[in-house]
Amino acid sequence: MHRPQPTSKEYFFDENKIIVSKTDLKGKITYCNELFIQMSGYQEFELLGKPHNIVRHPKMPKIVFKLLWDTVQSGEEINAYVINLSKDGGFYWVFANVTPSFDKNGKITNYFSVRTKPKQEALTVIEPLYAELLRLEKNGGMEASKKALDKILKEKGMPYEEFVLSL
């Protein structure tokens, strides 16, 4: 899949709006609302059936996505700050809540993500943190960024979920 070349163009959305999408168990988009379509810059037919990582920005540390996927695949919900890449190379930040959906037998059937406008003050913490995690990943792989993130969370005395909610 061709990835757009990232630019410095940042997009914003109204704090009263939400971006919504649903994926299957493999992360392929099965539903997306109009705001997701608008912010991503893709048309609906270009998104449906595609991996959700179609909007993954290269400034997003892999360790955060690993944590996200490990959490939802274990049946738990997670909140995370995410930078997404638009089709034209622009970007937009979101505060994502990702939740597994279950059938009547308790088996995970899909994942549902609701994204809101992130708090600007939280991004002043998240942006340098993600830049450092990314730098560590480039030099020492995901294990290096995991070690650094674990150390930060230990120093703060809280798990990732509590950390992002505290910002």
C-alpha positions in Angstrom: 0.0 0.0 0.0 1.4 3.4 -1.0 1.9 5.7 2.0 1.5 9.5 1.6 4.6 11.5 2.2 4.0 13.3 5.6 3.8 17.1 5.5 3.5 19.7 8.2 -0.1 20.4 7.4 -2.2 19.8 10.6 -5.9 19.3 10.6 -8.3 19.9 13.5 -11.9 19.0 14.2 -14.5 20.5 16.5 -14.4 19.4 20.1 -18.1 18.5 19.9 -17.5 16.0 17.1 -16.4 12.4 17.3 -14.6 10.2 14.8 -15.9 6.6 14.8 -14.8 3.4 13.1 -15.2 -0.3 13.5 -12.8 -3.0 12.4 -12.9 -6.7 12.2 -10.6 -8.9 14.3 -7.7 -8.3 11.8 -8.0 -4.5 12.0 -9.8 -4.1 8.6 -12.2 -1.2 8.6 -15.9 -2.3 8.4 -17.5 1.0 9.3 -16.4 4.7 9.4 -18.4 7.8 10.1 -18.4 10.9 7.9 -15.9 12.7 10.1 -13.4 9.9 9.8 -13.7 10.0 6.1 -13.3 13.8 6.1 -10.2 13.8 8.4 -8.5 11.0 6.6 -9.0 12.5 3.2 -10.0 9.2 1.7 -13.3 8.3 0.2 -15.4 5.7 2.0 -14.7 3.0 -0.6 -11.0 3.6 -0.1 -11.3 2.9 3.6 -13.8 0.0 3.9 -12.0 -3.3 3.9 -8.6 -1.7 4.3 -6.4 -2.1 7.4 -7.0 0.6 9.9 -3.2 1.4 9.7 -4.0 3.1 6.4 -4.0 6.3 8.6 -0.9 5.3 10.7 1.5 8.2 10.9 5.2 7.4 10.9 5.6 9.6 14.0 3.4 7.1 15.9 5.6 4.8 18.1 5.0 1.1 17.4 5.1 0.3 21.1 1.9 2.3 21.6 0.1 0.4 18.9 1.4 -2.9 20.4 0.1 -1.9 23.8 -3.3 -0.9 22.2 -3.7 -4.2 20.3 -2.5 -6.4 23.2 -5.0 -4.6 25.4 -8.1 -4.9 23.2 -7.2 -8.4 22.1 -7.2 -9.4 25.8 -10.8 -8.1 26.0 -10.1 -4.8 27.7 -10.7 -1.2 26.4 -7.9 1.3 26.1 -7.4 5.0 25.7 -4.5 6.4 23.8 -3.3 9.6 22.1 -2.7 8.9 18.4 -1.4 10.9 15.5 -3.0 9.9 12.2 -1.8 10.5 8.6 -4.3 11.9 6.0 -4.2 10.9 2.4 -2.6 14.2 1.4 0.2 13.8 3.9 -1.3 16.1 6.5 -1.9 14.9 10.1 -4.4 15.1 12.9 -4.2 14.1 16.6 -7.0 12.2 18.4 -7.7 10.8 21.8 -8.9 7.3 21.0 -11.0 5.0 23.1 -10.8 1.5 21.5 -13.2 -1.2 22.8 -13.7 -4.8 21.9 -17.2 -5.9 21.1 -18.4 -9.3 22.2 -21.0 -11.9 21.1 -23.4 -13.5 23.5 -20.8 -16.1 24.4 -18.2 -13.5 25.4 -16.1 -14.0 22.2 -14.6 -10.8 20.7 -16.3 -10.1 17.4 -14.8 -6.7 16.4 -13.3 -3.5 17.7 -15.0 -0.1 18.0 -13.0 3.1 18.2 -14.3 6.5 19.2 -11.9 9.4 18.8 -12.3 12.9 20.3 -10.3 16.0 20.0 -7.3 15.7 22.3 -6.5 18.3 25.0 -3.8 20.6 23.8 -2.0 20.5 27.2 -1.9 16.7 27.0 -0.2 16.9 23.6 2.6 19.0 25.1 3.5 15.9 27.1 2.6 13.3 24.5 4.5 14.8 21.5 8.0 14.8 23.1 7.3 11.4 24.7 6.3 9.9 21.3 9.3 11.5 19.6 11.7 9.9 22.2 10.0 6.5 22.0 10.3 6.7 18.2 14.0 7.7 18.4 14.6 4.7 20.7 12.7 2.4 18.3 14.8 3.5 15.4 18.0 2.7 17.3 17.0 -0.2 19.5 13.8 -1.6 18.2 10.4 -1.8 19.9 12.1 -3.4 23.0 14.0 -0.2 23.6 10.9 2.0 23.5 9.0 -0.5 25.7 11.8 -0.4 28.3 11.7 3.5 28.3 7.9 3.6 28.5 7.8 1.1 31.3 10.4 3.1 33.2 8.4 6.3 32.8 5.2 4.7 34.0 7.0 3.1 36.9 8.4 6.5 37.9 4.9 8.0 37.7 3.5 5.0 39.7 0.7 4.3 37.2 -0.2 2.1 34.3 -0.5 3.6 30.7 -4.2 3.9 30.9 -4.1 5.9 34.1 -1.2 8.0 32.7 -3.1 9.1 29.5 -6.3 9.8 31.4 -4.3 12.0 33.9 -3.1 14.3 31.1 
